[in-house]
Amino acid sequence: MTLSELAEQLEIAPRQVRFLIGEGILPPANKTGRSADAYDETHIEKARRYLALHRLGMKPASIKVLMSFEDAVPIAQIDGVELRVHPDVQPDAIDIEKVIQHLADALRVYSAKEPK
């Protein structure tokens, strides 16, 4: 898909897609020919993740850091919500009760926001 088609599918302006690519949040387009660019499901998935975090009120720099955890280990997934742990984190170093409380608070904030 083209940049315009990607932006349309995400319901954002093409310049915002270019911003996400420029900031390293989205990978550059796949080259398909002399000057043609192609965007795929990877771009959609990463952009939707970015936009969801942005709706939570996170700043772009913070989202970029969070999204760098792509290689994190999935621990649990339920109803479209996934918990991941960075591979460098030692299991015995996790304050489980603190994490649970923070997740509950974050999910309450997220679910209270109006979707675009």
N, C-alpha and C positions, 0 to 999 in steps of 0.2 A: 504494500500500500504506500501511497505517497505521503509526504509531510502533511498536506492538506487533509487527506483522508484520515490520517492518524489523529490530527487535531480535532477533526469533526467527531470521530468516534469517542474521543475523551472529553468532548465538549469544552475545549480550551482553545485559545488562539495559537496559531502556528508559531508565533514568537515565543510563547511559553514552552513549546516543545523544543525550540532551538536553545532556549535558556537551560532547560534540563540536560540537553546534550552538552552544551558548553560547560556546565558545572560538573560534568562527569556522572550525573545521576542516571542518565540514559546512555546506552552505547551509541556510537555513531551509526548512521544508516548503513545498511548493506548495499554495496555497489552492485548494480545489475547491468550496467552498460557504460557508455562513454560519460554520460552526465546524469544518468537516472539513479535515484536513490530508492531503497525499499525498506520499509519498516514492517516488523512482524509481531507475533504474539509476545515476544520478549519485551519489546518496547511498550506494548499495551499493559502488560502485567506490572512492569516496573513503574510506569507512569501512574497507574491506578494506585499502587502502593504509596508512591510519593504524595499523590493528591489526598489520599485518606489520612496520611500523617499530617499533611498541611492543614486539613480540616480540623484536626485536633489542636491546632494552634502552634505546632512546632515550626521553628525557623528553618529555612532551607539548609543552612550549615549543619544543624542538628540532624535533619533528615538524612543528609548525605552520609554522616557518620553512621547512623543507624542502618542505612541501606548497605553499608559496606560489610555487614555481617551476613552476606549471602551464603557463606560457607558454614553458618551456624548449624548446630545439630537440632533437628526437630524433636521435641520432647512429647508434645501432645497437640492434637488438633480436634476441635469439636465445633460444629456449626460455623465453619469458615474462619474460625479463630485459631491461630497456631502459636504455640509457645516454642521459642528457639533459644538455645544456649550457645554462646560462642565457644568454640572448641578449646580455647585457652583457660576457660573458667573451670576450676576444680569443683566437683560436686559438693565436697564438704565445706566449701567456702560460701555456699549459697544460704542466705537467711530466708528460709522458705516462707515463714509467716509474713515477713516484710514484702517479699515478692508477691505473694497472694493478695495482700492488702493493696499494694500498688496496682496490680492488674485489675482488681475489682474496681478501684477508683477510676482508672483509665477507661475501662469498658463502660462505666456509667457515664462518663463525660462524652465518650464517643457516641454512645447510643442516644444521648440527649441532643446531639447536633443534627440539624436538618441536612439530609443528603442533597447534593446538587441535582 
